[in-house]
Amino acid sequence: MFFLTRAVLPHVREAEGHLIYVASYAGQQPRAYDPVYAASKWWMRGFAKSVSSQVGEAAVGVTVVNPAAVRTEFDVDGEPMADRYGPGEAVEPAEVAETIAFAAEQSPSMIHEVDVYTRDKLGEI
C-alpha cells in the first residue's frame, strides 16, 4: 500500500483523482482472536489519514472503506467466508464495490471514511 501510493500519488494529483483504501471493521475494534490482521487494518486507516493530510491542499480525495465480514473466498481458519455466512448474514462483495464507486464519485468533495456492515453489527459497537 505504501509503495503503490507513493507511485500513483503524482498521477492522482495531476488528475485530481481519488485514493480509496479498503481496510476493515477490524481496524476500528480490537480483536483478541486476530491481532495481526487487526493491527494491519489499524495501520491502513492511519496511513490513509496521513496521506489525506498531505494532499489536503490538492484536489485529491482520500477515502477509507471499512467492511465487516464479507462473503468472499477469503479463508478464515480453513473455511471460506462464503461458506461461513449465508446470504444476508454478512456484507456482499457487490455492496463493498458499490460503496467504493459511491466514494469515488464524490470528488471534489469526499467521504473520508465509510463503514459497511450488516445491521446486526450495530449491537457489537
Secondary structure, DSSP 8 states (H G I E B T S, - for coil): -HHHHHHHHHHHHHHT-EEEEE--GGGTS--TT-HHHHHHHHHHHHHHHHHHHHTTTTT-EEEEEEE-SB-SS-EETTEEHHHHS-TTSSB-HHHHHHHHHHHHTTTTS---EEEE--GGGGGG-
